[in-house]
Amino acid sequence: MRCRDARAWLAEEHSDNEAETARQRSEVLAHLAHCPACRHYEQQQQRLKRLLYGNFSSVSCRISTEQIMQAVYLRQRTTRQLEELHQQQRTRLARLQTLSSLFMVSLFILTASIPVLLFLLFFNQPELLVRTLLLLSDAVDAFLVALTYLRLGLSFVSQDNLLLAALAFLLLLLAAVWLRLMRAPQEA
């Protein structure tokens, strides 16, 4: 028997009940008696088998079946809650889409109707147009005065660090209250 055949036979798994296996085993044992390299290979194989298959102690599981079932139940409940939240979010988004589209359409109609109304007033009742423009100019003046006061107040707040910190804290509190009010109700 050649070394290659002996090593191939040593590396394979064999059943001891076959006559062919017994004959091959005797040939391999005779070859091992004469070849030190194959004997060394056999010792390495036995050492590897001892390392791989020997000294296995049973591992005890510290997690009980009840704990596993509780974890599975908790995961299912969490998944169900997440699905409910996703469904609520989809419903809110659908509602928001319809409201926003209605708002945009009404805003477009309002914006488009103002020039048309002014044009009609120009031809039909010019004195009413003059009064409307005077009223609108007064509203624009009031808006500009309010913007001036707002700019002055903001510049005063931005110059004083304590006022700026207080304003930032107030905005943070308002955001926290809004988030608290907007959260989904929890089951009791």
BELQUIHU-V356420 format. One record per helix or strand of 2 or more residues. SS is the DSSP state (A for helix, B for strand). FROM is the first residue (numbers start at 1). LEN is the number of residues. Records with the same first field share a line. If there is no record, write none. Layout:
SS->FROM-LEN / FROM-LEN
This chain:
A->3-9 / 19-16 / 36-18 / 65-60 / 126-34 / 161-22
